[in-house]
Amino acid sequence: MEIRSANHETTGLFVSGWCRIKALPEKLKANVIEVFKKTKKLRQDDPRRVTHSLKVGLALTLVSLFYYFRPLYDGFRVSAIWAILTVVIVFEFTVGATLSKGLNRGFATLLAGALGVGAHYLACLSGEKGDHILRGLFVFLLAAASTFSRFFPRIKARYDYGVLIFILTFSMLAVSGYRDDEILKMAHQRLSTILIGCTICLVFSIFICPVWAGENLHNLVTVNMEKLASFLEGFGDEYFKMTEDRERVVILIDDKSFLQGYKSVLNSKASEESLANFARWEPGHGRFGFRHPWKEYLKIGALTRQCASQVEALNGYITSETQVPQEFQRNIQVSCTKMSSESAKALKALASAIKTMTYPSSADHHMANSKTAVNDLKTMLKAAMPENTDLLEVMPVATVASLLITIVTCMDKMTESVHELARLAHFKSVHPIVQQEFQRNIQVSCTKMSSESGKALKELASAIKTMTHSSSTDRHVENAKTTVNDLKTLLKAAMLENTDLLEVVPATTVASLLIKIVTCTDKSQSPFVSLPN
């Protein structure tokens, strides 16, 4: 029996192993396809990754020529390997990151090389007995001081890599000089190859399909704001959605992608700080001038995450099945929905202003509407709370209202930050887009007013020259006055009920100025009425 059992086990293991071997080609094929799909997705998500990979390969191929060509190799010998190592270490995805590492490495190597050579000659002057003692003392003091400096937040953020390279280079030169007499030549070769590697990296990074960290930060902040706007835009309708029998509808959040986009905003702090740090290293480029206020983006990002944390709390109430008094919920529904929608519009306006680098004038209008809704809600809460209402029953809806009020307060701070960014970065001041229908309605009248006023002024100028009175001047002025009356009538008829005043202010201002010009022209002709014909 034991022999049969052993045979069965052996057969089972053999069959299991054979099945695995047989399934291996299919499994390998599936893995290859999966890797291919992931690679394709990476390329589609950001095609610049493919370009960056090609740039790194090309830079390494170019710097390898120091080994392939004898004249170049004879000049640097084994130190040429440092140029290759520099390209591998320094070349980063963004221009700012490459500049940060390249300049840190270059200046740290230069400073450490100079100090290392100086320490070598000082140690040589101390004689054979004091040589190694003085070298050890120099290494200890500089390494300890440099390591301690890395604990300063500013140095840690911007110069940490340079401090590491400084410690490494100085220690290598100071210690190796004890056995090698040609330390000056070694320092020169190493510094030259490192500078060559850094230069190649910077040239490829800046001049061949550059990827700017500042532009990435700019886009990241606007995208995060748009994600919050998408949530707030749909929140009011989703939360207060009712069926015919007035019962709450339970929503499957997994099917609402716009309600989930805000989650990436909560984890964006590290990316924003890293991009802002690298952006400070970059020269002026495109729409971003030298010393662009990148710190303001961090302030806006922090406020965006603060809003996102409130949104996270709101999201938990969407699928809540807690029953609340329907009358109380209906009373605050309009104000809450308005707060949510107006905050979303303000966020979209702010994101659009940052994206196009224009003043966020339209956002102020939406923020004013949000604040009005907040005041209405506070008044309504006092009036809508019956004396016998159980606080525990209305607590969920009251909490939602409180969170929306907090979001409006946060949005107010964000608006101020965007205005400050617009001021410091010298955003363009452009008028809002005028409604085409409104503009067409007043175009004919405004054009006629301008034309008739111009003709009247020409006739007046001619009358002054010839000291005569021209009757045609009166005709042009009368035509302009008639057009003014027509325009006033047209303005009343053309001002649609849903017209946003901010959108038509530029056109109405032009019309008002033309009316004043007509009035001035009429007054200008009065002194010349008594002139002879």
ABEGO torsion letter per residue (X at the ends): XAAAAAAAAAAAAAAAAAAAAAAAAAAAAAAAAAAAAAAAAAAAABAAAAAAAAAAAAAAAAAAAAAABAAAAAAAEAAAAAAAAAAAAABBABAAAAAAAAAAAAAAAAAAAAAAAAAAAAAAAAEAAAAAAAAAAAAAAAAAAAAAAAABAAAAAAAAAAAAAAAAAAAAAAAAAAABABAAAAAAAAAAAAAAAAAAAAAAAAABGBBBAAAAAAAAAAAAAAAAAAAAAAAAAAAABBBAAGBBBBBBAAABAAAAAAAAAAAAAAAAAAAAAAAAABBBBEABBBGBBAAAAAAAAAAAAAAAAAAAAAAAAAABABBBBAAAAAAAAAAAAAAAAAAAAAAAAAAAAAAAGBBBAAAAAAAAAAAAAAAAAAAAAAAABBAABBAAAAAAAAAAAAAAAAAAAAAAAAAAAAAAAAAAAGBBBBBBBBBAAAAAAAAAAAAAAAAAAAAAAAAAAAAAAAGBBBAAAAAAAAAAAAAAAAAAAAAAAABBAABBAAAAAAAAAAAAAAAAAAAAAAAAAAAAAABBX
